[in-house]
Amino acid sequence: MLILNERVQAVSYLVLARKYRPQKFSELIGQEHITRLLESAIVTNRVAHAFLFSGPRGIGKTSCARILAKSLNCQQARLAEQARQAPTTSPCGECASCREIAQSISFDVLEIDGASNRGIDEIRLLRENVKFAPSHGRYKIYIVDEVHMLTLEAFNALLKTLEEPPEHVKFIFATTNPHKVPSTIISRCQRFDFKRIPVKTIMGALEEISQKENFQIDEEAVFAVAKAASGSLRDALSILDQLSAISERTIKVTDVSSMLGLVETELTFELVDSIAKKDCRAALVVFDKIIEQGKDLKQLERDLIEHFRNLMIMKIGGKSLGRLVDCPVAIKEMLLNQSGKFSLEEILKAIELIIEAQEVSRIMESGRFPLEMALAKLTYSPSSLEEVNSVPEEKEPQPMIINPSVPPGPVHRDGEEASNRQEDLDLEKIKRSWSALTYAVSREKMSVATFLQEGSPFELKGSRLTIAFSKEAGFQKEALEHKENLQLLEKVFSEKLQGKVSIELKVIENYKPEDEEPIVKSALKTFKGKVVNKWHQ
């Protein structure tokens, strides 16, 4: 008998997201801009015949649809109709109609899943049923969830009914992808866009629910859960549910991080501090510590991008723009202090490099290496990078004016002879520096570098460099001939080769790129492979 009781108790457990589902407009968190309009429409008895609720998951669209249905069909509303008054904005929750709607068993409020009832036959059946009057309530209400999943034929079948429905029928559509709903449907509805719930608001709700459930959870853990939920209160409550099951005592931020693979705020600040100090070794040590703890690399990339975004906001506006940073006050202070260790240019560069690492990691088996490379780029000094790219740094580039009609030679300026760097420039030097030159172009514009890698240095006459392309690479050559792309190439080449360089792009008959390097040849022979693409690093 004891075992049976335990089983009954286990089955009767109600998850937090359902237990604390809003039952009134006043309980709908974070969507006050919508509840005010709906309450106003109810009070003035100007309720539309069709609504479209759009927004991300877990923010209250379906809950709001149910509350609206209860407001229109509540026993109080029926009494109000008899007294020729408007429906109620505060459904009682006790009458038969309210209870049936809350339990999804009402004959007058029908909830339809658009994903599994998406065909024209289901919509035709709906069109037939709307003719019948409601059983008990004032209205027959159709709530269609994920309405964007309906087929085009189903939408077309719905149009006429939606435009001129019977007086006793209301439609409430909910969707996470409003752009997939035909404009002909949207134009026949009153559209309400639900927004993501702010972290601070979710934190308040979590603290209140934790208190009611006797959960011991520290503030940092609450923040971590709210942040991980990405604006969805339902997701936040689901996470809290899991944590309450695995934590016997106080729920700490380490529990949240361990369960979700998140990176603790402390580690994020420590990693960014090492970047600020240009300490590559320290950055890689902290990064390795994060990996050893089993943290998700993709989540780390997202966290770092958001962290540097917050630093950018603080750098630009300080406390005056603090409202744009969705963090507790203590963390905002830490961000403000850390932003002083970077220039705005360094912050923007960090965001750019981490996003680049994020893109590269999608096409590589190792998600770790792209981020390590980004950290190395962020922590090495510019002089170190120049050394890697094989570009001399000891001499400052001097501007030159090359007259094509005059052969290269000494340049006289104000009666003094100046050294002509063009004398040091030859085709073999350019070929040796080709990888560094292509890489330098990629730092300015990746698409231009991608096109450039299909060509190679062919001829140098004075300051004019000819880059050859095969017939198959004609498209890449034409793309590079656009004025802004050609100017970019000449600018980068002139800077890196320390002399004025003009560029000509040419398709050469029967042109074949130079043979691969010996090590590449060996690999191709061993594995019987072929080169499908190149990238110069």
C-alpha positions in Angstrom: 0.0 0.0 0.0 2.9 2.3 0.8 4.4 1.7 -2.7 1.0 2.5 -4.3 0.8 5.8 -2.4 4.3 6.7 -3.5 3.4 6.0 -7.1 0.3 8.2 -6.9 2.3 11.0 -5.4 4.9 10.8 -8.2 2.2 10.8 -10.9 0.5 13.8 -9.4 3.6 16.0 -9.5 3.0 19.1 -11.6 5.9 20.8 -13.2 6.5 24.4 -12.3 5.7 25.8 -15.8 2.2 24.3 -15.5 1.7 25.0 -11.8 2.5 28.7 -12.2 0.9 29.2 -15.6 -0.8 32.7 -15.6 -4.6 32.6 -15.1 -5.3 36.3 -15.3 -3.9 39.2 -17.4 -2.3 40.6 -14.2 -0.3 37.4 -13.8 1.1 37.5 -17.4 4.8 38.6 -16.8 6.7 40.9 -19.1 3.9 41.5 -21.6 2.2 44.5 -20.1 2.1 46.4 -23.4 -0.2 43.7 -24.7 -2.4 43.0 -21.7 -3.2 46.7 -21.4 -4.5 46.8 -25.0 -6.5 43.6 -24.6 -8.1 44.8 -21.3 -9.0 48.1 -23.0 -10.6 46.3 -25.9 -12.7 44.1 -23.5 -13.8 47.1 -21.4 -14.9 49.1 -24.4 -16.5 45.9 -25.9 -14.4 46.3 -29.1 -12.9 42.8 -29.2 -11.8 41.9 -32.7 -12.9 38.7 -34.4 -9.3 37.5 -35.1 -5.9 37.9 -33.3 -2.4 37.0 -34.2 0.0 36.5 -31.3 3.6 36.3 -32.4 6.9 36.0 -30.6 9.6 33.6 -29.3 8.7 30.4 -27.4 7.8 30.3 -23.7 6.8 34.0 -23.3 3.0 33.6 -22.8 1.3 33.6 -26.2 -0.9 30.5 -25.5 -1.5 31.5 -21.9 -2.6 34.9 -23.0 -5.0 33.3 -25.6 -6.5 31.2 -22.9 -6.9 34.2 -20.5 -8.6 36.1 -23.3 -10.9 33.1 -24.0 -11.8 32.9 -20.3 -12.5 36.6 -20.2 -15.0 36.3 -23.0 -16.7 33.1 -21.8 -16.5 33.5 -18.1 -19.8 33.1 -16.2 -19.3 36.8 -15.2 -19.1 37.7 -18.9 -22.5 35.9 -19.5 -24.1 37.9 -16.7 -22.5 41.0 -18.1 -24.1 40.2 -21.5 -27.5 39.9 -20.0 -27.0 43.3 -18.4 -25.7 44.6 -21.7 -22.3 45.2 -20.3 -18.8 44.3 -21.6 -17.1 41.0 -20.8 -14.8 40.9 -17.7 -11.1 41.5 -17.7 -10.7 39.4 -14.6 -12.2 35.9 -15.2 -13.2 34.2 -12.0 -11.4 31.0 -12.6 -14.1 29.1 -10.6 -17.0 28.8 -13.0 -17.4 25.7 -15.2 -16.3 27.6 -18.3 -13.1 28.9 -16.7 -12.2 25.5 -15.3 -12.8 23.7 -18.6 -10.7 26.2 -20.5 -7.8 25.9 -18.0 -7.9 22.1 -18.4 -8.3 22.3 -22.3 -11.5 20.3 -22.3 -14.0 23.1 -23.2 -16.4 22.4 -26.1 -16.5 26.1 -26.8 -12.7 26.9 -26.7 -10.9 24.5 -29.1 -7.1 24.4 -29.1 -5.7 23.2 -32.4 -2.1 22.3 -33.0 -1.1 23.8 -36.4 1.8 21.4 -36.8 -0.4 18.2 -36.8 -3.6 19.7 -38.2 -2.1 21.6 -41.1 -4.0 20.3 -44.1 -6.9 21.6 -46.1 -9.2 18.8 -44.8 -8.8 19.9 -41.2 -9.6 23.5 -42.2 -12.6 22.5 -44.2 -13.9 20.7 -41.1 -13.3 23.8 -39.0 -15.2 25.9 -41.5 -18.2 23.5 -41.2 -18.1 23.6 -37.4 -18.0 27.4 -37.0 -21.6 27.6 -38.2 -22.8 25.9 -34.9 -23.5 28.1 -31.9 -21.4 27.7 -28.7 -22.6 25.1 -26.2 -22.4 27.1 -23.0 -20.3 30.2 -23.4 -20.8 33.5 -25.2 -18.4 32.7 -28.0 -16.9 29.7 -29.8 -13.1 30.4 -29.8 -10.5 28.7 -31.9 -6.9 28.9 -30.6 -4.5 27.7 -33.4 -0.9 27.2 -32.1 2.0 27.4 -34.5 -0.3 28.6 -37.2 2.6 29.2 -39.6 2.7 25.4 -40.1 -0.6 25.3 -42.0 -0.2 24.6 -45.7 -0.9 27.3 -48.3 -4.0 25.5 -49.4 -5.2 25.5 -45.8 -4.6 29.2 -45.4 -6.5 29.9 -48.6 -9.4 27.8 -47.4 -9.5 29.8 -44.1 -9.5 33.2 -45.8 -13.2 33.7 -46.4 -14.2 32.4 -42.9 -11.6 34.6 -41.3 -12.8 37.7 -43.1 -16.5 37.3 -42.3 -16.9 34.8 -39.4 -20.2 34.4 -37.6 -20.7 36.8 -34.7 -20.3 34.1 -32.1 -16.8 33.0 -33.4 -13.3 34.3 -32.4 -9.9 33.2 -33.8 -6.7 33.5 -31.9 -3.6 32.4 -33.8 -0.2 32.0 -32.1 3.2 31.7 -34.0 6.9 31.8 -33.4 7.5 32.6 -37.1 5.1 35.4 -38.2 7.1 35.9 -41.5 5.8 32.5 -42.6 2.2 33.5 -42.2 0.7 34.9 -45.5 0.1 38.6 -45.5 -3.6 37.9 -46.5 -4.1 36.2 -43.2 -2.2 38.8 -41.1 -4.2 41.7 -42.7 -7.4 40.1 -41.4 -6.1 39.9 -37.8 -5.1 42.2 -35.0 -1.5 41.5 -34.5 0.3 41.6 -31.1 4.0 41.1 -30.9 5.1 39.5 -27.7 8.7 40.3 -26.6 11.4 38.4 -24.8 11.1 38.8 -21.0 14.0 40.8 -19.5 16.5 39.0 -17.3 15.7 41.2 -14.3 11.9 40.3 -14.6 12.6 36.6 -14.9 14.9 36.8 -11.9 12.1 38.4 -9.8 9.7 35.6 -10.9 12.2 32.9 -10.1 12.9 34.3 -6.6 9.1 34.5 -5.9 8.4 31.0 -7.1 11.5 29.6 -5.2 10.3 31.2 -2.0 6.8 29.6 -2.5 8.4 26.2 -3.2 10.9 26.5 -0.4 13.9 26.3 -2.8 17.2 27.6 -1.5 18.9 29.3 -4.4 21.6 32.0 -4.3 21.4 35.2 -6.4 24.1 34.3 -8.8 22.3 31.0 -9.6 19.1 32.9 -10.2 20.9 35.2 -12.6 22.5 32.3 -14.4 19.2 30.5 -14.9 17.5 33.7 -16.1 20.3 34.4 -18.5 20.3 30.8 -19.9 16.5 31.1 -20.5 17.1 33.7 -23.2 13.9 35.6 -22.4 11.6 32.6 -22.0 10.0 32.2 -18.5 8.9 28.7 -19.4 12.5 27.7 -20.1 13.6 29.3 -16.9 11.0 27.4 -14.8 12.0 24.1 -16.6 15.7 24.7 -15.6 14.6 25.5 -12.0 12.6 22.2 -12.0 15.7 20.2 -13.0 17.9 22.0 -10.5 15.5 21.3 -7.6 15.6 17.6 -8.4 19.4 17.3 -8.4 20.3 19.8 -5.6 19.4 18.6 -2.1 20.6 21.9 -0.5 21.1 25.4 -1.7 21.2 25.7 -5.5 24.5 27.4 -6.4 25.7 29.0 -9.7 28.1 26.0 -10.1 25.1 23.7 -10.2 23.6 25.7 -13.0 26.8 25.9 -14.9 27.5 22.2 -14.5 24.0 21.2 -15.7 23.8 23.5 -18.7 27.5 23.7 -19.7 27.6 27.4 -19.1 30.7 29.5 -18.3 30.7 31.1 -14.9 30.8 34.9 -15.0 34.0 34.8 -12.9 35.8 32.7 -15.5 34.6 35.0 -18.3 36.0 38.1 -16.6 39.3 36.2 -15.9 39.6 35.3 -19.6 38.9 38.8 -20.8 41.3 40.2 -18.2 44.1 38.1 -19.7 43.2 39.5 -23.1 43.4 43.0 -21.8 46.9 42.3 -20.4 48.0 40.8 -23.8 48.9 37.6 -21.9 48.5 34.8 -24.4 49.7 32.1 -22.0 47.2 33.2 -19.3 44.4 33.3 -21.8 45.1 29.8 -23.0 45.4 28.5 -19.4 42.0 29.9 -18.5 40.5 28.7 -21.7 41.8 25.2 -21.0 40.3 25.4 -17.5 36.9 26.2 -19.0 37.2 23.2 -21.4 38.3 20.8 -18.6 35.2 21.7 -16.7 33.1 20.4 -19.7 31.8 23.7 -20.8 30.1 24.0 -24.2 32.4 25.8 -26.7 29.5 27.3 -28.7 28.1 28.7 -25.5 31.5 30.1 -24.6 31.7 31.9 -28.0 28.2 33.3 -27.4 29.1 34.4 -23.9 32.3 36.1 -25.1 30.5 38.0 -27.9 27.9 39.2 -25.4 30.6 40.1 -22.9 32.5 42.3 -25.4 29.2 43.7 -26.6 28.5 44.8 -23.0 32.0 46.2 -22.7 31.4 48.2 -25.9 28.2 49.7 -24.5 29.9 50.6 -21.2 32.9 52.0 -23.1 30.7 54.3 -25.2 28.2 55.4 -22.7 29.2 54.3 -19.2 26.4 54.3 -16.6 24.2 56.5 -18.8 23.7 53.4 -21.1 23.6 50.9 -18.3 20.0 50.1 -19.1 21.1 48.5 -22.3 23.1 45.9 -20.4 20.9 43.2 -19.1 22.9 42.3 -15.9 22.7 42.9 -12.2 24.2 46.2 -10.9 27.2 44.5 -9.4 28.2 42.9 -12.8 27.6 46.2 -14.6 30.1 47.8 -12.2 32.6 45.1 -13.1 32.0 45.6 -16.8 32.5 49.3 -16.4 35.8 48.8 -14.7 37.0 46.2 -17.3 36.0 48.4 -20.2 38.6 50.9 -19.0 41.3 48.3 -19.9 40.4 48.4 -23.6 40.2 50.9 -26.3 37.0 50.9 -28.3 39.0 49.7 -31.3 40.3 46.7 -29.3 36.8 45.8 -28.2 35.4 45.9 -31.8 38.4 43.8 -33.0 37.7 41.2 -30.3 34.0 40.9 -31.4 35.1 40.6 -35.0 37.6 37.8 -34.3 35.3 35.8 -32.0 32.5 35.9 -34.6 35.0 34.8 -37.2 36.1 31.9 -34.9 32.4 31.1 -34.5 31.9 30.8 -38.2 35.1 28.8 -38.8 34.2 26.3 -36.0 31.0 25.4 -37.9 33.0 23.8 -40.7 35.8 22.3 -38.6 35.8 19.1 -36.6 37.7 20.9 -33.8 35.7 23.7 -32.3 38.6 24.5 -29.9 41.3 25.5 -32.4 39.4 28.5 -34.0 38.8 30.1 -30.6 42.4 29.4 -29.5 43.6 31.2 -32.7 41.3 34.1 -31.9 42.7 34.4 -28.4 46.3 34.3 -29.8 45.5 37.1 -32.3 44.0 39.2 -29.5 46.9 38.7 -27.1 49.9 39.0 -29.4 51.2 42.4 -30.0 51.0 43.9 -33.5 54.8 43.6 -33.9 54.5 39.8 -33.3 51.8 39.5 -35.9 53.8 41.5 -38.4 56.7 39.1 -37.8 54.4 36.1 -38.4 53.2 37.6 -41.7 56.9 38.0 -42.8 56.6 41.8 -43.4 59.6 43.9 -42.3 58.8 46.4 -39.6 62.1 48.1 -38.9 61.6 50.7 -41.7 58.6 53.0 -42.1 57.0 52.9 -45.5 57.5 56.1 -47.5 55.0 57.4 -50.0 56.2 57.3 -53.6 54.8 58.8 -56.8 55.6 56.5 -59.7 55.5 57.9 -63.3 54.9 55.0 -65.6 56.7 56.8 -68.4 59.9 57.0 -66.3 61.8 53.8 -65.5 62.3 53.0 -61.8 65.3 54.8 -60.4 66.4 57.3 -57.7 63.8 59.8 -56.7 65.0 63.4 -56.1 63.0 65.4 -53.6 63.9 69.0 -52.6 67.4 68.5 -54.0 68.1 65.4 -51.9 68.3 61.8 -53.2 65.9 59.4 -51.5 66.1 55.7 -51.5 63.7 54.1 -53.9 62.1 51.0 -52.4 60.9 50.0 -55.7 64.4 48.8 -56.6 64.0 46.1 -53.8 60.7 44.9 -55.3 60.8 41.8 -57.6 58.4 39.1 -58.7 60.1 36.4 -56.6 59.7 38.5 -53.4 56.0 38.9 -54.2 55.6 35.2 -54.7 57.3 34.4 -51.4 55.1 37.0 -49.7 51.9 35.9 -51.4 50.4 34.0 -48.4 51.0 37.0 -46.2 49.6 39.4 -48.8 46.4 37.3 -49.2 46.0 37.0 -45.5 46.4 40.8 -45.1 43.6 41.3 -47.7 41.4 38.9 -45.7 41.7 41.1 -42.6 40.2 43.9 -44.6 37.6 42.1 -46.7 37.2 38.3 -46.7 35.3 38.0 -50.0 38.1 39.8 -51.9 40.7 37.5 -50.4 38.6 34.5 -51.4 38.6 35.7 -55.0 42.3 36.6 -54.9 43.3 33.1 -53.9 42.3 31.8 -57.4 45.0 33.9 -59.0 48.8 34.2 -58.6 51.6 36.8 -59.3 52.5 36.5 -63.0 54.5 39.5 -64.1 56.0 42.7 -62.6 56.9 45.7 -64.8 58.1 48.6 -62.8 55.4 49.2 -60.2 52.7 47.3 -62.1 51.9 43.8 -60.9 50.0 41.5 -63.2 47.9 38.8 -61.4 47.0 35.9 -63.6 43.8 33.9 -63.6 42.7 30.8 -65.5 39.6 30.8 -67.8 37.7 28.9 -65.1 38.4 31.7 -62.6 37.0 34.5 -64.9 34.2 35.3 -62.4 36.7 35.9 -59.6 38.8 38.1 -61.8 35.7 40.2 -62.8 34.7 40.5 -59.2 38.1 41.9 -58.2 38.0 44.4 -61.1 35.2 46.3 -59.3 36.6 49.7 -58.4 36.4 49.4 -54.6 37.9 45.9 -54.7 40.8 46.9 -56.9 41.5 50.0 -54.8 41.6 47.8 -51.7 44.1 45.4 -53.3 46.4 48.2 -54.3 46.2 49.8 -50.9 47.1 46.6 -49.0 49.8 45.5 -51.5 51.4 49.0 -51.3 51.4 49.0 -47.5 52.8 45.5 -47.1 55.4 45.8 -49.9 56.3 49.3 -48.8 56.0 50.9 -52.2 53.4 52.1 -54.6 52.0 49.1 -56.4 49.4 49.2 -59.2 47.6 46.0 -60.1 46.4 44.5 -63.4 44.1 41.4 -63.5 44.4 39.2 -66.5 43.0 35.9 -67.8 45.9 34.1 -69.4 45.4 31.5 -72.1 46.4 28.0 -71.0 47.4 29.4 -67.7 48.1 26.9 -65.0 48.9 27.8 -61.4 52.3 27.0 -60.1 52.8 23.5 -58.8 52.0 22.7 -55.1 54.8 22.8 -52.5 56.7 19.5 -52.1 54.9 18.7 -48.8 51.5 19.2 -50.4 52.5 17.1 -53.4 53.6 14.3 -51.1 50.2 14.4 -49.2 48.2 14.4 -52.5 50.2 11.4 -53.8 49.9 9.5 -50.5 46.2 9.9 -50.1 45.4 10.1 -53.9 43.7 13.4 -53.4 43.3 16.7 -55.2 43.2 20.3 -54.2 39.7 21.6 -54.2 40.4 24.9 -52.5 43.3 27.0 -51.1 43.6 29.4 -48.3 46.7 31.4 -47.6 47.4 32.0 -43.9 
